Amino acid sequence: MLDKTLRIEGGPDWHHFYVHTDSMWVAVLLVVALIVAIVLASAICYYVTRTVMLLVVNRLARQDQHRWLRAAEQHKVFHRLAPLVPAAILYAAAPLLSGLTFPMVAALGHPLAILAAAYMVYTLLRAALALLDSIDERYRHFPSASERPIKSFLQIATIVLYVIALIAVSSVLLERSPIYLLTGLSAVTALLIFIFRDALLGFVASIQVTAYDMLRVGDWIEVPGFVADGVVVDIALNTIKVQNFDHSIVMVPSYVLLTNSMKNWRGMTESGGRRIRHAIHFDVDTVRFPDDAWLEAHGTDSTHTLPGPSDADAPRLTNLGLYRRYLTHYFRSHPAIRQDMPIVIRHLQSDQPIMALEVHVYVNETRWEPYEVLQSDILDHAYGMIPAFGLRCWQHRNRSRAES
């Protein structure tokens, strides 16, 4: 009776077994038992694998030499790898369903294998993306992270992973070899180059930025043609995020570094000296040679004593020349002026009835607000001493008013 109801036969190579039954109810129970066994095996293997893997990873991540493993755990890399096990079980069990004589159940075997394979590719992609995020986070703790950012390279890796996953999923769904799809991609290379033009240009720019150390996070830059005058807060593959001093955010394309000029103020910050460049314009009618009485009176004045001893062979200076010598002495003795950097006070050429002195000095303050305060104090003193030398700043006056 049981032999008629259920028979198990071995294949020719004894690697396969065939189950025969004449009872519809037994067949249904066997099919249900097979499906339940596949589902239970997938669920049990998933939870066992996930629990054991996370337990091992948690213990290893506590050690200092495995900090990269701790970053991978925080980004749930291993959580995303756990679904590989049930997907592999479903992929392996799909031929069992295809071998059934139940038409509807047997028809699910092949699509189930395809979906399981596609899901495994999707799971690997999610885990790989999480791994890239963990690499980025771990790299930020290195001292050279701000000097050598790798975010653009990680974005290139992300694009490559998406392309590989797309090719793999397409080959699985179409049941074609990936080589067949790659051969077809050669026909649309020009289209892909057009679509990923910014990404390719950004990749080339990222290589140059990294190789030549052109830009770092935290640099103060100015980009002509873009309203970008501030601090770099992020360097990505296609864009550079700049926070201006008015707290606005500007996104500058990365390839601009290859086609446009850019001013980077990092050298000023690293040198510790920031330049003050300012021109003072004088009325030419007030420039004259001072008399001996003026020299005797002002040479002993404690407020602006003229530097250096008088020399009979030295050339006679005008009051503007004495003022220039005084400013030089003042800058040489000022505690905020960098004495190891140039201190230059020079004449500027002008096509108007004025004379101009241009001041070039460097102060030891590079921060914006303290620098502006220090510059204002120094220039206030320079302008305040002008009347003491009998000079007057040039001012544009209305011609009719001047004639009256």
C-alpha positions as CSV (number, residue, x, y, z in Angstrom):
1,M,0.0,0.0,0.0
2,L,2.8,2.4,0.9
3,D,4.8,1.4,-2.1
4,K,1.9,2.5,-4.3
5,T,1.4,5.7,-2.4
6,L,5.1,6.7,-2.1
7,R,8.1,5.4,-4.0
8,I,11.7,6.7,-3.9
9,E,14.1,5.8,-6.7
10,G,17.7,6.7,-7.2
11,G,19.1,8.1,-10.5
12,P,21.6,6.4,-12.6
13,D,24.5,8.1,-10.9
14,W,22.8,8.0,-7.5
15,H,23.3,11.8,-7.2
16,H,19.6,12.4,-7.7
17,F,16.6,10.9,-6.2
18,Y,13.1,10.8,-7.6
19,V,9.9,10.6,-5.5
20,H,6.8,9.1,-7.1
21,T,3.3,9.0,-5.6
22,D,-0.1,8.1,-6.8
23,S,-1.9,10.1,-4.1
24,M,-2.7,13.7,-4.7
25,W,-2.8,14.6,-1.0
26,V,0.6,13.0,-0.5
27,A,2.0,15.0,-3.4
28,V,0.5,18.2,-2.0
29,L,1.9,17.5,1.5
30,L,5.4,16.8,0.0
31,V,5.4,20.0,-2.0
32,V,4.2,22.0,1.0
33,A,6.9,20.3,3.2
34,L,9.5,21.1,0.6
35,I,8.5,24.8,0.5
36,V,8.3,25.0,4.3
37,A,11.7,23.3,4.6
38,I,13.3,25.8,2.1
39,V,11.8,28.8,4.0
40,L,12.7,27.5,7.4
41,A,16.3,26.6,6.3
42,S,16.7,30.1,4.8
43,A,15.4,31.8,7.9
44,I,17.4,29.7,10.4
45,C,20.6,30.1,8.4
46,Y,20.0,33.8,8.1
47,Y,19.6,34.3,11.9
48,V,22.4,31.9,12.8
49,T,24.8,33.4,10.3
50,R,23.9,37.0,11.3
51,T,24.2,36.3,15.1
52,V,27.5,34.4,14.8
53,M,29.1,36.9,12.4
54,L,28.1,39.9,14.4
55,L,29.3,38.3,17.6
56,V,32.7,37.6,16.2
57,V,32.9,41.1,14.6
58,N,31.9,42.8,17.9
59,R,34.7,41.1,19.8
60,L,37.3,41.8,17.2
61,A,36.2,45.4,16.8
62,R,36.9,46.1,20.5
63,Q,40.7,45.8,19.8
64,D,42.6,49.0,18.9
65,Q,44.3,47.4,15.9
66,H,40.9,46.6,14.3
67,R,39.5,50.2,14.2
68,W,38.6,49.7,10.5
69,L,36.5,46.8,11.6
70,R,34.7,49.0,14.1
71,A,33.9,51.5,11.3
72,A,32.6,48.7,9.1
73,E,30.4,47.6,11.9
74,Q,29.0,51.1,12.5
75,H,28.0,51.3,8.8
76,K,26.3,47.9,9.0
77,V,28.5,46.2,6.4
78,F,28.1,42.8,8.0
79,H,24.4,43.3,8.5
80,R,24.0,43.8,4.8
81,L,26.1,40.6,4.0
82,A,23.8,38.3,6.1
83,P,21.0,38.1,3.5
84,L,23.5,36.4,1.2
85,V,22.9,33.1,3.0
86,P,19.1,32.8,2.5
87,A,19.4,34.0,-1.1
88,A,22.0,31.4,-1.8
89,I,19.8,28.7,-0.3
90,L,16.8,29.8,-2.4
91,Y,19.1,29.8,-5.5
92,A,20.3,26.2,-4.7
93,A,16.7,25.0,-4.0
94,A,15.3,26.4,-7.2
95,P,16.1,23.2,-9.2
96,L,14.1,21.2,-6.6
97,L,11.0,23.2,-7.4
98,S,11.7,23.0,-11.2
99,G,11.8,19.2,-11.0
100,L,8.3,18.9,-9.6
101,T,5.4,17.7,-11.7
102,F,3.1,20.4,-10.3
103,P,2.9,22.9,-13.2
104,M,2.4,26.1,-11.2
105,V,5.0,25.2,-8.5
106,A,7.6,23.9,-11.1
107,A,7.2,27.1,-13.1
108,L,8.4,29.1,-10.1
109,G,11.7,27.4,-9.9
110,H,13.5,29.2,-12.8
111,P,12.2,32.7,-11.9
112,L,13.1,32.1,-8.3
113,A,16.7,31.2,-9.2
114,I,16.9,34.4,-11.3
115,L,15.5,36.6,-8.6
116,A,17.7,35.0,-6.0
117,A,20.8,35.6,-8.1
118,A,19.8,39.2,-8.8
119,Y,19.2,39.7,-5.0
120,M,22.6,38.4,-4.2
121,V,24.1,41.0,-6.6
122,Y,22.0,43.7,-4.9
123,T,23.1,42.5,-1.4
124,L,26.8,42.6,-2.4
125,L,26.3,46.1,-3.9
126,R,24.8,47.4,-0.6
127,A,27.6,45.9,1.4
128,A,30.2,47.3,-0.9
129,L,28.7,50.8,-0.7
130,A,28.6,50.6,3.1
131,L,32.3,49.4,3.1
132,L,33.2,52.5,1.1
133,D,31.4,54.7,3.6
134,S,33.3,53.0,6.4
135,I,36.6,53.6,4.6
136,D,35.8,57.3,4.2
137,E,35.0,57.6,7.9
138,R,38.1,55.8,9.0
139,Y,40.3,57.8,6.7
140,R,39.0,61.1,8.2
141,H,40.8,60.2,11.4
142,F,44.2,60.2,9.7
143,P,46.3,63.5,9.9
144,S,46.7,63.6,6.1
145,A,42.9,63.4,5.5
146,S,42.5,67.2,5.0
147,E,45.6,67.3,2.7
148,R,44.7,64.2,0.7
149,P,40.9,63.8,0.5
150,I,39.7,60.6,-1.1
151,K,36.1,61.3,-1.4
152,S,36.3,61.8,-5.1
153,F,38.0,58.5,-5.5
154,L,35.4,56.8,-3.4
155,Q,32.7,58.3,-5.7
156,I,34.5,56.9,-8.7
157,A,34.5,53.5,-7.0
158,T,30.8,53.9,-6.3
159,I,30.1,54.6,-10.0
160,V,32.2,51.5,-11.0
161,L,30.3,49.4,-8.5
162,Y,27.0,50.5,-9.9
163,V,28.1,49.8,-13.4
164,I,29.3,46.3,-12.5
165,A,26.1,45.6,-10.6
166,L,24.0,46.8,-13.5
167,I,25.9,44.5,-15.9
168,A,25.6,41.6,-13.5
169,V,21.9,42.0,-12.9
170,S,21.2,42.5,-16.6
171,S,23.2,39.4,-17.5
172,V,21.2,37.4,-14.9
173,L,17.8,38.7,-16.0
174,L,18.6,38.3,-19.7
175,E,20.5,35.0,-19.1
176,R,23.3,36.3,-21.2
177,S,27.1,36.3,-20.6
178,P,28.4,39.6,-19.2
179,I,30.9,39.6,-22.1
180,Y,27.9,39.9,-24.5
181,L,26.7,43.0,-22.7
182,L,30.2,44.5,-22.6
183,T,30.5,44.1,-26.3
184,G,27.2,45.9,-26.7
185,L,28.4,48.8,-24.5
186,S,31.2,49.5,-26.9
187,A,28.6,50.8,-29.3
188,V,27.3,53.4,-26.9
189,T,30.7,54.5,-25.6
190,A,30.2,58.0,-27.0
191,L,26.9,58.3,-25.3
192,L,28.3,57.2,-22.0
193,I,31.1,59.7,-22.3
194,F,28.6,62.4,-23.0
195,I,26.5,61.4,-20.0
196,F,29.4,61.0,-17.6
197,R,31.3,64.0,-19.0
198,D,31.3,65.9,-15.7
199,A,32.3,62.8,-13.8
200,L,35.2,62.1,-16.1
201,L,36.4,65.7,-15.9
202,G,35.9,65.7,-12.2
203,F,37.9,62.5,-11.9
204,V,40.8,64.1,-13.8
205,A,40.6,67.2,-11.7
206,S,40.6,65.1,-8.5
207,I,43.8,63.4,-9.6
208,Q,45.5,66.7,-10.2
209,V,44.2,68.2,-6.9
210,T,45.6,65.2,-5.0
211,A,48.8,64.8,-6.9
212,Y,49.8,68.5,-6.8
213,D,48.1,69.3,-3.4
214,M,46.2,72.2,-5.0
215,L,43.2,72.2,-2.6
216,R,42.4,71.0,0.9
217,V,39.4,71.1,3.1
218,G,39.7,74.3,5.1
219,D,41.5,76.3,2.5
220,W,40.4,79.9,1.7
221,I,39.9,80.2,-2.0
222,E,38.6,82.7,-4.6
223,V,37.3,81.6,-8.0
224,P,36.8,84.3,-10.6
225,G,33.6,83.9,-12.5
226,F,31.9,82.3,-9.5
227,V,30.6,84.0,-6.4
228,A,33.1,81.9,-4.4
229,D,35.2,83.6,-1.8
230,G,35.4,81.5,1.4
231,V,36.5,78.3,3.0
232,V,36.3,74.9,1.3
233,V,34.1,72.6,3.3
234,D,33.9,69.6,1.0
235,I,35.7,68.2,-2.0
236,A,33.6,65.7,-4.0
237,L,33.9,64.2,-7.4
238,N,31.9,66.7,-9.4
239,T,31.7,69.7,-7.1
240,I,33.6,71.7,-4.5
241,K,31.5,73.1,-1.7
242,V,32.6,76.6,-0.6
243,Q,31.2,78.4,2.4
244,N,31.5,82.2,1.8
245,F,32.1,84.6,4.6
246,D,28.5,85.7,4.5
247,H,27.6,82.0,5.2
248,S,26.2,81.3,1.8
249,I,27.1,78.0,0.1
250,V,28.5,77.9,-3.4
251,M,29.0,74.7,-5.4
252,V,31.9,75.0,-7.8
253,P,32.4,72.3,-10.5
254,S,35.6,70.4,-10.0
255,Y,36.7,70.7,-13.6
256,V,36.8,74.5,-13.1
257,L,40.2,73.9,-11.5
258,L,41.4,72.7,-15.0
259,T,39.9,75.5,-17.1
260,N,39.8,78.6,-14.8
261,S,42.2,80.2,-12.4
262,M,41.8,79.9,-8.7
263,K,43.4,81.9,-5.8
264,N,44.3,79.8,-2.8
265,W,45.2,81.7,0.4
266,R,46.7,78.7,2.1
267,G,50.3,80.0,1.7
268,M,49.3,83.2,3.6
269,T,47.8,81.1,6.4
270,E,50.8,78.8,6.6
271,S,53.3,81.6,6.6
272,G,51.6,83.3,9.5
273,G,51.9,86.8,7.9
274,R,49.1,88.7,6.1
275,R,49.9,91.6,3.9
276,I,48.6,95.2,4.4
277,R,48.6,97.0,1.0
278,H,47.3,100.6,1.1
279,A,47.9,103.7,-0.9
280,I,47.9,107.2,0.7
281,H,47.4,110.1,-1.6
282,F,48.9,113.6,-0.9
283,D,48.2,117.0,-2.3
284,V,51.3,117.8,-4.3
285,D,51.1,121.5,-3.2
286,T,51.9,120.5,0.3
287,V,55.1,118.7,-0.5
288,R,58.1,121.0,0.3
289,F,61.5,121.1,1.9
290,P,61.2,121.8,5.6
291,D,63.2,124.6,7.1
292,D,65.7,124.2,9.9
293,A,63.3,125.5,12.6
294,W,60.8,122.8,11.7
295,L,63.5,120.1,11.7
296,E,64.8,121.3,15.1
297,A,61.4,121.4,16.6
298,H,60.2,118.0,15.3
299,G,63.4,116.2,15.6
300,T,63.1,116.2,19.4
301,D,59.4,115.7,19.6
302,S,58.7,112.5,21.4
303,T,55.5,111.9,19.5
304,H,57.2,111.5,16.1
305,T,61.0,111.7,16.6
306,L,62.7,111.4,13.2
307,P,64.9,108.3,13.1
308,G,68.6,108.3,12.4
309,P,71.3,110.9,13.0
310,S,71.5,113.9,10.7
311,D,74.3,113.7,8.1
312,A,75.7,116.6,6.3
313,D,76.5,114.5,3.2
314,A,73.0,112.9,3.2
315,P,70.5,114.1,0.6
316,R,68.0,116.7,1.8
317,L,64.6,115.2,2.3
318,T,61.2,116.7,1.8
319,N,58.5,116.5,4.4
320,L,57.1,113.6,2.3
321,G,60.5,111.9,2.5
322,L,60.6,112.4,6.2
323,Y,57.2,111.0,6.6
324,R,58.2,108.0,4.5
325,R,61.2,107.5,6.8
326,Y,59.1,107.9,9.9
327,L,56.6,105.2,8.6
328,T,59.5,102.9,8.0
329,H,60.8,103.4,11.5
330,Y,57.3,103.0,12.9
331,F,56.8,99.7,11.1
332,R,60.2,98.4,12.1
333,S,59.4,98.9,15.8
334,H,55.7,97.8,15.7
335,P,55.3,94.5,17.6
336,A,52.6,93.2,15.2
337,I,54.6,93.7,12.0
338,R,56.6,90.7,10.7
339,Q,60.2,91.9,10.6
340,D,61.3,88.8,8.6
341,M,59.0,89.8,5.7
342,P,59.3,92.8,3.4
343,I,58.5,96.2,4.6
344,V,58.2,98.5,1.6
345,I,56.9,102.1,1.2
346,R,57.1,103.2,-2.4
347,H,55.9,106.0,-4.7
348,L,53.1,105.4,-7.1
349,Q,52.9,107.0,-10.5
350,S,49.9,109.2,-11.1
351,D,48.5,111.2,-13.9
352,Q,46.8,113.7,-11.5
353,P,48.2,116.5,-9.4
354,I,48.8,114.2,-6.5
355,M,51.6,112.1,-5.0
356,A,50.9,108.7,-3.5
357,L,52.8,106.4,-1.2
358,E,51.9,102.7,-1.2
359,V,52.5,100.7,2.0
360,H,53.4,97.0,1.9
361,V,53.8,95.4,5.3
362,Y,52.9,92.0,6.8
363,V,51.2,91.5,10.1
364,N,51.4,88.4,12.3
365,E,47.6,88.0,12.3
366,T,45.9,86.0,9.6
367,R,42.3,85.7,11.0
368,W,39.8,88.0,9.3
369,E,38.4,90.0,12.2
370,P,41.6,90.6,14.2
371,Y,43.4,91.4,11.0
372,E,40.9,94.1,10.1
373,V,41.2,95.7,13.5
374,L,45.0,95.6,13.4
375,Q,45.0,97.1,9.9
376,S,42.7,99.9,10.9
377,D,44.8,100.8,13.9
378,I,48.0,100.9,11.8
379,L,46.4,103.0,9.1
380,D,44.7,105.3,11.6
381,H,48.1,106.1,13.0
382,A,49.6,106.6,9.5
383,Y,46.8,109.1,8.6
384,G,46.9,110.8,12.0
385,M,50.6,111.7,11.6
386,I,50.2,113.3,8.1
387,P,49.4,116.9,9.4
388,A,52.4,116.8,11.8
389,F,54.7,116.8,8.7
390,G,52.9,119.6,7.0
391,L,51.2,117.4,4.5
392,R,47.6,117.1,3.5
393,C,45.7,114.3,1.9
394,W,44.4,114.9,-1.6
395,Q,40.7,115.3,-1.9
396,H,38.6,115.7,-5.0
397,R,36.8,119.0,-5.0
398,N,34.2,120.4,-7.2
399,R,35.7,122.7,-9.8
400,S,33.1,125.5,-9.4
401,R,33.5,125.4,-5.7
402,A,37.3,125.5,-6.0
403,E,37.1,128.5,-8.3
404,S,34.8,130.4,-5.9
